[in-house]
Amino acid sequence: MTTNRLSQLWALVAERAWPRGASVSLEDICGVCAAEIPSDGVSLTANTSPQDLVERLCATTPLAREIEELQATLGQGPGVAALSCDGPVLTPDLHDATPRRRWPAFAPAAVQAGLGAVFVFPLRTGAVQVGALSLHRAGPKPLTDAQLSDALSLADMALEIMLDGGADTCVEDRPLWNGFAAFHDQAEVHQAAGMISAQLDVGIDEALVRLRAYAFGHERPLADVARDVVRRRLKFTPDPQTD
């Protein structure tokens, strides 16, 4: 990545923010990424907990939103794998056997949703990963060297904005504080897991697995099921004992 190209990317991000009269935002980063790197969706997520839960900060298309929700529900996928990776998780063809072995629930569900390739770039500062930038393609296709370089630079730019307390903006109509979205949905997921833990007399990790399984089995967003549990519209009961 040359200094000139990095300057060009920052200029493109600034151009998107200029009409608002505001500082650059994460949505500007997503917009430039989608414009400069051919894709069928770009998303930015923040790491919110040790239970492989991530909060979607922004997504440019319905496909990107659906894939992030799918990973949140299943607890697996390239975005989840990136939580423990030092470098990008590049999956140019989800139809291959390797991603299906690695993510046996996510890969076929993502293909059915219309995803053919996904590239995830961790946003890391020191030993801490704070989020990820993901590019989604409907068809299997690798990134070119130039596209990979741009994506790495845009990921670094997104990290800089996320860590900058003075950075402006809302993402998906929610206010940012210190560069992060208000994690209301994920707070409800954690609260619901605690309630299910008490209802079933199991650990938090097992309760989260049960919550995810229910959401996936009923084809509902994880946050919606968690909200029903928290508001006591849905109660989990122990499995009947068998002799």
Backbone torsions as a table, in degrees:
resi	resn	phi	psi	omega
1	MET	NA	118.7	178.7
2	THR	-82.0	158.6	177.3
3	THR	-59.3	-37.6	-179.9
4	ASN	-62.7	-42.7	-178.7
5	ARG	-67.7	-40.6	177.3
6	LEU	-61.4	-41.2	177.2
7	SER	-63.9	-37.9	178.5
8	GLN	-63.5	-41.9	179.9
9	LEU	-64.9	-43.9	177.2
10	TRP	-62.0	-37.4	178.7
11	ALA	-64.6	-40.1	178.7
12	LEU	-64.9	-39.4	177.4
13	VAL	-64.7	-44.0	-179.5
14	ALA	-64.3	-35.8	178.9
15	GLU	-61.8	-34.8	179.1
16	ARG	-70.7	-32.7	-178.2
17	ALA	-81.4	-25.6	-172.4
18	TRP	-56.2	-45.3	-179.2
19	PRO	-60.4	-26.1	179.2
20	ARG	-81.8	-14.3	-175.2
21	GLY	66.0	34.7	-173.9
22	ALA	-132.3	171.4	175.9
23	SER	-70.6	164.0	179.2
24	VAL	-66.5	154.1	-174.3
25	SER	-132.0	171.0	175.9
26	LEU	-65.1	-34.2	177.4
27	GLU	-65.2	-33.4	175.7
28	ASP	-64.4	-41.2	177.3
29	ILE	-60.5	-47.8	179.0
30	CYS	-59.9	-41.7	-178.8
31	GLY	-63.7	-44.1	178.6
32	VAL	-66.6	-40.9	178.9
33	CYS	-59.7	-44.4	-179.9
34	ALA	-66.2	-34.0	-178.0
35	ALA	-77.4	-35.5	-174.0
36	GLU	-90.7	-25.1	-178.6
37	ILE	-120.8	111.0	-177.5
38	PRO	-52.2	122.9	-178.6
39	SER	-158.4	171.6	177.2
40	ASP	-112.3	19.8	176.8
41	GLY	158.0	143.5	176.6
42	VAL	-131.1	140.0	178.3
43	SER	-137.4	155.1	173.6
44	LEU	-126.2	133.1	-180.0
45	THR	-128.0	159.1	174.2
46	ALA	-119.0	140.8	176.7
47	ASN	-79.4	124.9	-172.6
48	THR	-117.5	-8.7	-175.4
49	SER	-166.2	166.5	176.9
50	PRO	-79.0	-3.5	-179.0
51	GLN	-93.0	28.8	177.6
52	ASP	60.2	33.9	174.5
53	LEU	-99.9	137.2	177.5
54	VAL	-127.0	151.6	178.3
55	GLU	-106.6	124.9	176.8
56	ARG	-73.6	122.2	178.1
57	LEU	-90.7	-40.0	175.1
58	CYS	-160.9	155.9	178.4
59	ALA	-149.8	139.4	-173.0
60	THR	-89.2	-17.9	-176.5
61	THR	-141.8	161.0	174.2
62	PRO	-57.5	-35.7	179.5
63	LEU	-62.1	-45.4	179.8
64	ALA	-62.0	-40.9	178.8
65	ARG	-65.1	-41.5	-178.2
66	GLU	-65.5	-40.0	-178.4
67	ILE	-68.0	-39.9	178.1
68	GLU	-65.8	-39.0	178.0
69	GLU	-65.9	-38.3	179.1
70	LEU	-62.4	-43.6	179.2
71	GLN	-66.5	-38.1	177.9
72	ALA	-64.4	-37.9	-178.6
73	THR	-72.0	-43.7	-174.9
74	LEU	-84.6	-23.5	-176.6
75	GLY	72.3	22.6	177.4
76	GLN	-151.2	163.3	-177.3
77	GLY	132.3	172.6	-177.2
78	PRO	-62.4	-33.5	178.0
79	GLY	-66.5	-37.6	177.0
80	VAL	-72.1	-41.5	179.0
81	ALA	-61.0	-33.6	-178.2
82	ALA	-66.0	-17.5	179.9
83	LEU	-62.1	-28.0	-177.9
84	SER	-113.3	16.1	-178.7
85	CYS	-108.5	144.7	176.3
86	ASP	-82.3	-22.8	-177.2
87	GLY	-127.6	-175.8	-178.0
88	PRO	-62.8	151.7	171.8
89	VAL	-108.0	103.4	-172.9
90	LEU	-105.1	119.8	-178.6
91	THR	-127.8	88.4	-175.2
92	PRO	-74.7	-14.2	-179.8
93	ASP	-149.8	103.4	-179.8
94	LEU	-72.7	-11.3	178.7
95	HIS	-78.2	-15.3	-178.7
96	ASP	-65.6	161.8	-178.7
97	ALA	-69.8	-33.4	-175.2
98	THR	-61.3	-52.5	178.1
99	PRO	-64.5	-28.3	178.4
100	ARG	-71.1	-33.0	174.7
101	ARG	-72.9	-38.2	-176.3
102	ARG	-72.7	-39.2	-178.6
103	TRP	-129.3	74.4	-171.4
104	PRO	-63.2	-26.6	177.0
105	ALA	-90.6	-42.0	-175.1
106	PHE	-69.7	-49.2	-171.3
107	ALA	-56.0	-52.6	179.7
108	PRO	-66.2	-34.3	178.8
109	ALA	-67.8	-38.3	179.4
110	ALA	-67.9	-40.9	176.8
111	VAL	-61.6	-42.8	178.7
112	GLN	-62.8	-32.3	178.9
113	ALA	-76.0	-11.3	177.3
114	GLY	110.7	13.5	-178.8
115	LEU	-96.4	133.2	178.7
116	GLY	-113.9	-26.9	-179.1
117	ALA	-152.7	149.0	179.2
118	VAL	-148.1	140.5	-177.1
119	PHE	-131.6	119.9	-173.9
120	VAL	-116.0	129.6	-177.4
121	PHE	-118.8	108.3	-178.4
122	PRO	-62.7	144.2	174.1
123	LEU	-103.7	103.5	-170.5
124	ARG	-124.3	138.4	171.8
125	THR	-126.2	111.8	-174.1
126	GLY	64.8	-128.7	179.7
127	ALA	-91.6	1.0	-174.7
128	VAL	-105.5	125.7	172.8
129	GLN	-96.7	124.3	-176.6
130	VAL	-101.9	-9.7	179.9
131	GLY	173.3	-162.5	-178.9
132	ALA	-157.7	148.6	171.9
133	LEU	-107.3	127.6	-176.6
134	SER	-124.4	138.1	174.1
135	LEU	-113.4	133.3	-176.6
136	HIS	-118.5	136.1	176.5
137	ARG	-127.6	139.6	-179.7
138	ALA	-70.9	-33.6	179.8
139	GLY	-109.0	151.6	176.8
140	PRO	-64.2	121.7	179.9
141	LYS	-167.0	127.0	179.5
142	PRO	-75.7	164.0	173.5
143	LEU	-80.5	144.8	171.4
144	THR	-75.8	168.0	178.5
145	ASP	-59.7	-40.4	-179.6
146	ALA	-67.3	-40.5	178.8
147	GLN	-66.1	-40.1	177.5
148	LEU	-62.1	-42.8	178.8
149	SER	-62.7	-43.9	178.0
150	ASP	-62.1	-42.9	-178.3
151	ALA	-63.8	-41.4	177.7
152	LEU	-62.5	-41.5	179.4
153	SER	-66.7	-42.2	179.7
154	LEU	-66.8	-33.9	175.6
155	ALA	-63.9	-43.0	177.1
156	ASP	-62.7	-38.1	178.8
157	MET	-66.7	-40.4	178.0
158	ALA	-62.6	-42.6	178.2
159	LEU	-60.3	-42.8	179.9
160	GLU	-60.3	-41.3	179.2
161	ILE	-67.8	-42.6	-178.8
162	MET	-62.5	-33.9	-178.7
163	LEU	-88.6	-5.1	-178.8
164	ASP	-92.8	107.2	-178.9
165	GLY	-62.9	-18.7	-178.9
166	GLY	-90.9	-3.7	-178.5
167	ALA	-66.9	135.6	-178.0
168	ASP	-78.2	157.2	142.6
169	THR	131.9	167.8	168.8
170	CYS	-105.4	152.4	171.5
171	VAL	-120.4	126.8	-176.2
172	GLU	49.6	45.4	174.4
173	ASP	65.0	21.4	176.1
174	ARG	-118.2	138.9	-177.3
175	PRO	-69.6	148.5	174.0
176	LEU	-97.2	143.5	168.7
177	TRP	-124.9	121.3	-179.8
178	ASN	56.3	33.7	176.4
179	GLY	87.6	-5.0	-178.7
180	PHE	-114.7	148.6	175.4
181	ALA	-71.8	155.4	172.5
182	ALA	-68.1	121.8	-169.7
183	PHE	-88.5	53.6	-175.8
184	HIS	-65.3	-46.6	-178.4
185	ASP	-60.1	-44.7	-177.7
186	GLN	-70.3	-31.7	175.2
187	ALA	-61.8	-39.9	178.2
188	GLU	-67.6	-35.0	176.6
189	VAL	-61.7	-45.7	179.1
190	HIS	-64.3	-41.3	179.7
191	GLN	-64.5	-43.0	179.4
192	ALA	-62.9	-41.0	178.6
193	ALA	-61.3	-38.5	177.4
194	GLY	-64.3	-39.6	179.2
195	MET	-68.4	-40.1	179.0
196	ILE	-67.1	-36.5	177.0
197	SER	-57.0	-43.1	179.1
198	ALA	-71.7	-39.4	-178.6
199	GLN	-65.0	-36.4	-175.1
200	LEU	-103.7	-5.6	-177.4
201	ASP	57.4	50.0	177.7
202	VAL	-129.1	170.1	177.6
203	GLY	-71.4	166.7	-178.6
204	ILE	-61.9	-41.9	-179.4
205	ASP	-61.3	-43.1	178.4
206	GLU	-65.6	-38.6	178.8
207	ALA	-63.4	-38.8	178.4
208	LEU	-66.9	-38.2	175.9
209	VAL	-61.3	-44.2	179.4
210	ARG	-62.4	-41.3	180.0
211	LEU	-63.6	-45.5	179.5
212	ARG	-64.2	-42.4	-179.2
213	ALA	-62.2	-39.9	178.9
214	TYR	-64.3	-46.1	-179.3
215	ALA	-61.2	-44.5	-179.5
216	PHE	-66.8	-44.6	-178.8
217	GLY	-63.8	-29.6	-179.9
218	HIS	-101.1	7.3	177.3
219	GLU	53.1	49.2	179.5
220	ARG	-124.8	150.1	175.0
221	PRO	-61.4	142.0	-179.0
222	LEU	-57.7	-41.7	-177.9
223	ALA	-63.9	-35.3	179.9
224	ASP	-67.7	-42.0	178.9
225	VAL	-65.7	-43.0	178.5
226	ALA	-59.0	-40.5	-179.9
227	ARG	-63.0	-39.3	178.2
228	ASP	-64.6	-37.7	178.5
229	VAL	-66.7	-47.0	-177.8
230	VAL	-62.4	-38.0	-179.0
231	ARG	-88.6	9.0	174.2
232	ARG	62.7	29.0	171.9
233	ARG	-89.0	-13.0	-179.3
234	LEU	-139.7	130.7	178.4
235	LYS	-127.2	135.1	177.5
236	PHE	-90.5	136.3	179.9
237	THR	-119.2	149.3	179.2
238	PRO	-59.5	148.7	176.3
239	ASP	-64.4	139.8	177.5
240	PRO	-57.6	137.6	178.2
241	GLN	-73.4	136.8	178.1
242	THR	-109.0	143.6	179.6
243	ASP	-78.6	NA	NA
